[in-house]
Amino acid sequence: MASINTNASAMTALQTLNTISKNMATTQSRISTGLRVAEASDNAAYWSIATTMRSDNKANSVVQDAMGLGAGKVDTAYTAMNDAIGVVDQIKEKVLLAKSASTEDRAKIQSEIDALQSHLTDSIGSASYAGSNLLQTDPGGAGNLSVISSYNRSAAGAVTTGTIDVALANVRLIDTTGNTGILDLETATTNSGNVSVLTLDVTTATHQSADFDDMLTIVEAALSDMATGAAELGAAKSRIDLQKEFVSKLSDAIDRGVGQLVDADMNEESARLSALQVQQQLGVQALSIANSNSQNILSLFR
């Protein structure tokens, strides 16, 4: 039936054209954003998962920054500790040399020891990173240096963080409030009173070899404790480096996983856009043909 009131063909063509236009808008949005799921309305489940994982990755980025800061502190302390071990080794050599030297020579040797002791104090005092000096601390302060190493979220949403800890008591060379550090810990000697690595004086020792043996024992004890401290710093340094590498790889893996959920396939979207453009042109032509049908009715009255 031909009617001038109802053009069913035009209505069908218009609906088809509207559908094509909607699909084109969706495809163009995916091409412009690069995302197949840009909003919750696109795919609520994928959007929720992607949003949560992106949040976790931001936390991993903070963890990486924290480990970078911790690595700087540990590396600075590790470098200064190794330098201090070398200097204390030299002091041991000077004390051993003074044991068989004359009184006049001991005074010269002591001047060298004084220089080494001053170097120890200065180098340890300057071994700071971001305002933190692990080798010169207060026993009454924090017991550990704790570096955040991981961010963990359970399925129930409970969050825990992992840490890499360095016991400051094991690396404390100088006590800022007393004399409990490895280098300023005073120990009694046979005739020279209480002596530490930073205060020993070979000119005050008697000719008895026991005094020099006591000093050498103090130095050896310090070297042993410093080796333990250096080992702890070295282990923490290695672990931080390994964890930084792991967190970096983990972040990349999460990014790839999120991309698989929400990223648009640009090859597919490009092909779809080309097809929709052709469909749109055909839809416009179909609507034009449907609208021209009513004009054909006029020919019946001529």
Summary of the structure (lengths in Angstrom):
residues: 302
radius of gyration: 38.9
end to end distance: 19.2
largest distance: 142.1
contacts: 897
relative contact order: 0.16
helix: 66%
strand: 10%
